[in-house]
Amino acid sequence: MSLRNAVELSHYCVKMVVRPDDTVIDATCGNGHDTLFLARLVPEGRVLAFDISPLAINNTAARLEEHGVSERVELFQEDFRNLRDYVKSPVAAIMFNLGYLPGASRETATKAEHSRQAVERAVKLVRPGGVVTVVCYRGHQGGPEETSEIFAVTAGLSQKEFKVLKIDFLNQVNNPPLLVAVYRLEGDRA
């Protein structure tokens, strides 16, 4: 697996903790790339995939159908702040890929305060040993504020319960995306 960008790094972080029978979440399914990645990781489990955009839901459904994994994915046209309404037990991983839907209007994009609320809620839904990944895009309008909100909420998590990583590409131009990975600790490790 190559680690050329924040999305590939998020996949690596998730792959390290997910088991074939786990339940996982794509909080921002977009065009379905992360959803497909998760569906392939859990052949005996299930994926819950969310997006507020009907276009994103349709694009994801088409991608999953094309690859023959639709049966293990439930798609929800829903605000990612409402994940807990759909999750009945702790999950292994939750992935966020913030910003706007590639190929669509940039007017429909994640918002700083909404993303903060969604991540605050998501970390409570992950099982011990699980991970929440957040790919932040600083280069679009509202991106720097959104990234700051994600830093604020994740930096404030208890180190007795969580380990938080920020992975950035220091020598790339044009504000490359960065990754925040939040690992929920098992037991009393700190």
Phi, psi and omega per residue, in radians:
M1 nan 2.253 3.114
S2 -1.499 2.672 -3.120
L3 -2.157 1.021 -3.036
R4 -1.452 -0.336 -3.084
N5 -2.670 3.078 -3.055
A6 -1.111 -0.619 3.139
V7 -1.157 -0.801 3.105
E8 -1.082 -0.670 3.080
L9 -1.122 -0.676 3.109
S10 -1.107 -0.688 3.095
H11 -1.086 -0.742 3.110
Y12 -1.055 -0.817 -3.141
C13 -1.037 -0.732 -3.132
V14 -1.223 -0.781 -3.113
K15 -0.998 -0.547 -3.090
M16 -1.253 -0.329 -3.063
V17 -2.032 -0.274 -3.030
V18 -1.536 2.393 3.058
R19 -1.823 2.775 -3.052
P20 -1.027 -0.421 -3.099
D21 -1.822 0.219 -3.109
D22 -1.329 2.831 2.923
T23 -1.787 2.329 -3.102
V24 -2.361 2.831 -3.075
I25 -2.283 2.356 2.895
D26 -1.846 1.855 -3.049
A27 -1.329 -0.299 -3.103
T28 -2.448 1.386 -2.931
C29 -1.223 -0.401 3.026
G30 0.881 -2.096 3.126
N31 -1.618 0.118 2.990
G32 1.593 0.091 -3.101
H33 -1.143 -0.856 3.113
D34 -1.192 -0.627 3.122
T35 -1.084 -0.771 3.101
L36 -1.099 -0.782 3.081
F37 -0.964 -0.824 -3.141
L38 -1.141 -0.727 -3.131
A39 -1.066 -0.643 3.113
R40 -1.236 -0.471 3.130
L41 -1.315 -0.438 -3.028
V42 -2.123 1.155 -3.106
P43 -1.081 -0.394 3.111
E44 -1.925 0.072 -3.089
G45 -1.947 -2.629 3.117
R46 -2.608 2.718 3.139
V47 -2.094 2.325 2.958
L48 -1.866 2.165 -3.093
A49 -2.146 2.320 -3.027
F50 -2.184 2.572 2.924
D51 -2.897 2.583 3.108
I52 -1.451 -0.267 -3.080
S53 -1.550 2.186 3.049
P54 -1.078 -0.589 3.098
L55 -1.094 -0.742 3.117
A56 -1.084 -0.769 3.135
I57 -1.077 -0.783 3.133
N58 -1.129 -0.746 3.123
N59 -1.096 -0.723 3.135
T60 -1.163 -0.774 3.128
A61 -1.023 -0.741 3.139
A62 -1.129 -0.743 3.141
R63 -1.105 -0.764 -3.133
L64 -1.135 -0.726 3.108
E65 -1.096 -0.762 3.133
E66 -1.021 -0.586 -3.096
H67 -1.760 0.078 3.024
G68 1.217 0.539 -3.127
V69 -2.139 0.250 -3.086
S70 -1.005 -0.566 -3.033
E71 -1.156 -0.340 -3.139
R72 -1.783 0.181 -3.107
V73 -2.160 2.341 2.986
E74 -1.910 2.196 -3.125
L75 -1.786 2.393 -3.125
F76 -2.301 2.115 2.987
Q77 -1.451 1.657 -2.949
E78 -2.728 2.638 3.058
D79 -1.176 2.314 -3.095
F80 -1.166 -0.196 3.046
R81 -1.253 -0.238 -3.088
N82 -1.777 0.321 -3.114
L83 -0.914 -0.758 -3.046
R84 -1.094 -0.353 3.079
D85 -1.200 -0.304 -3.062
Y86 -1.959 -0.161 -3.063
V87 -1.812 2.086 -3.078
K88 -1.728 -0.283 3.108
S89 -2.606 2.824 -3.110
P90 -0.990 2.547 -3.121
V91 -1.948 2.831 -3.097
A92 -1.394 -0.612 -3.067
A93 -2.711 2.564 3.017
I94 -2.315 2.222 -3.123
M95 -1.950 2.326 3.016
F96 -2.086 2.327 3.032
N97 -2.230 1.640 -2.947
L98 -1.336 3.019 3.116
G99 1.869 -2.453 -3.089
Y100 -2.075 2.863 3.139
L101 -1.289 2.034 3.110
P102 -1.002 2.323 3.131
G103 1.553 -0.015 -3.132
A104 -2.131 3.134 3.121
S105 -1.069 2.413 3.114
R106 -1.361 -0.083 3.121
E107 -1.215 -0.533 3.071
T108 -1.638 1.661 -3.120
A109 -2.385 2.777 3.065
T110 -1.118 2.630 -3.108
K111 -1.985 2.549 -3.043
A112 -0.913 -0.938 -3.076
E113 -1.160 -0.692 3.120
H114 -1.126 -0.744 3.129
S115 -1.113 -0.724 3.099
R116 -1.018 -0.847 -3.140
Q117 -1.079 -0.737 -3.129
A118 -1.101 -0.766 -3.134
V119 -1.206 -0.687 3.067
E120 -0.964 -0.743 -3.126
R121 -1.316 -0.649 -3.084
A122 -1.103 -0.725 -3.089
V123 -1.091 -0.399 3.111
K124 -1.404 -0.268 -3.087
L125 -1.640 -0.190 -3.054
V126 -1.541 2.377 3.124
R127 -1.214 2.764 2.997
P128 -0.974 2.343 -3.072
G129 1.561 -0.082 -3.138
G130 -1.606 3.128 -3.054
V131 -2.495 2.567 2.936
V132 -2.019 2.185 3.087
T133 -1.947 2.437 3.138
V134 -2.308 1.965 3.042
V135 -1.605 2.077 -3.085
C136 -1.866 2.329 3.135
Y137 -1.915 1.885 -3.089
R138 -1.498 -0.187 -2.990
G139 -1.523 -0.115 -3.141
H140 -1.844 2.901 -3.133
Q141 -1.025 2.202 -3.116
G142 1.555 -0.217 -3.107
G143 -1.095 -0.773 3.127
P144 -1.086 -0.698 3.115
E145 -1.160 -0.721 3.136
E146 -1.113 -0.763 3.110
T147 -1.057 -0.744 3.105
S148 -1.057 -0.701 3.114
E149 -1.130 -0.705 3.113
I150 -1.135 -0.747 3.079
F151 -1.044 -0.768 -3.091
A152 -1.071 -0.803 -3.095
V153 -1.261 -0.665 -3.082
T154 -1.382 -0.593 3.103
A155 -1.168 -0.425 -3.129
G156 -1.499 -0.017 3.139
L157 -1.267 2.542 -3.133
S158 -1.114 2.246 3.104
Q159 -1.247 -0.188 3.056
K160 -1.358 -0.372 -3.128
E161 -1.930 -0.454 -2.996
F162 -2.412 2.637 2.897
K163 -2.037 2.266 -3.085
V164 -2.085 2.201 3.094
L165 -1.944 2.504 2.972
K166 -2.115 2.110 -3.116
I167 -2.059 2.091 -3.048
D168 -2.211 2.700 3.094
F169 -1.823 1.743 -2.972
L170 -1.275 -0.453 -3.049
N171 -1.857 0.330 3.097
Q172 -1.817 2.553 -3.119
V173 -1.535 2.953 3.021
N174 1.146 0.673 3.052
N175 0.882 1.154 -3.105
P176 -1.109 2.673 3.072
P177 -1.029 2.654 3.054
L178 -2.184 2.878 -3.099
L179 -2.044 2.338 2.917
V180 -1.984 2.172 3.117
A181 -2.082 2.186 -3.109
V182 -1.978 1.960 3.109
Y183 -1.731 2.230 3.051
R184 -1.488 2.187 -3.072
L185 -1.289 2.651 3.065
E186 -1.643 2.373 3.070
G187 1.126 -2.462 -3.057
D188 -1.772 0.339 -3.133
R189 -1.181 2.496 3.074
A190 -2.410 nan nan
